[in-house]
């Protein structure tokens, strides 16, 4: 018997929970948590890089100033020999490419016609005064800088170099890479490169309501997968004979009066076909717009979804228990059931068969041809960076041009000797540390 005042301790850490042994809430079938529909889609990509046709003009003037004396006798004057680059306007340069003649009336050279495109044209002309083929001259007053000449004739040898080439521009960063390695603002439409050439291009503003702003990567059937979560998650899955990929849909947006779904890569958009069809059409694509990371991730996402769906279909089953010699199923209420079938490894009917998963080596958001073009672009880029261009200049021993390579021009004789000496010291030092030979 416990006496009053005796010490009684209560274990406050004990928690009691009541469990119902009569009813169990039903299991949610994971197969019912997804919904699939077949739709025709169009996968488009916003262009980051665009092709640019660049036109260049270089006019070099070698000027001769001669005094015109009595009886048309000519003589040299101090400072009479000069050489400079004459800058032409963008409009003049474009007209020269279009009509093959160059307007040099601003310096007295008149209009030079029959210009070689992607080549060099050399002409001789009289800029100031008069000089004929008989040697007769007529001088005028002429000023160069701070020096004024009286009764002189100014003649010149003019070299005109014109070329055009294809390069790319990054419209997001507003830059265009010229072949000389010069980087210019794309929206300006022109600039002077490292060769002192006037470079001109047509700076088109990318319009997403035309094909100039987007590329169509895929158009065809797809499966829309909805996972019933809160909030629901949406995926688009393409699994055809030659194309396999999956993308997660983030949110919808309006794109030129069409409803488009943004993916995890904000440059990739998915458009569902409506009664009006698709607005965009397939066209040639620049390999520079290929997103290798997104291509690989779309393949991995396809594998992840395919495996998850198969596991839910194959592994799910009611749990069977044996009670008092009878087989029952665990459902909200106990009920009799047929005995469970014993698995036999030798019976083909009992082997779990997984559905075929398409090989991820098939085409994805980009085709195999796109990937090969992108690979060639990485190996042989169209643009030469400034460092590469400087090396090329030194190899050729000239300021302009990329042919007639001569490796000895890249390094001087003393530089070669220093390289050889340094290499010999490294080899001898290694052999000495290994106990082989005598470095002396």
Buried (B, 14 or more C-beta within 10 A) or exposed (E): EEEEEEEEEEEEEEEEEEEEEEEEEEEEEBEEEBEEEEEBBBBBBBBBBBBBEBBBBBBBBBBBBBBBEEEBEBEEBEEBEBEEBBBBBBEBBBBBBEEBEBBBEEBBBBEBEEBEEEEBBEBEBBBBBEBEEEEEBEBBEBEBEEEEBEBBBBBBBBBBBBBBBEBBBBBEEEBBBBBBBBBBBBEEBBBBBBBBBBBBBEBBEBEBEEBEBBBBBBBEEBBBBBBEEEEEBBBBBBBEEEBBBBBBBBEBEEBBEBEBBBBEBEBBBBBBBEEEEBBBEBEEBBBBBBBEEBBEBBBEBBBEBBEEBBEBEEEEEEEBEEEEEEEBBEEEEBEEBEEEEEEEEEEEEEEEEEEEBBEBEBBBBBBEEBBEBBEEBEEEEBBBBBEEBBEBBEBBEEEBEEEEEEEEEBBEEEEEEEEEEEEEEEEBEEEEEEEEEEEE
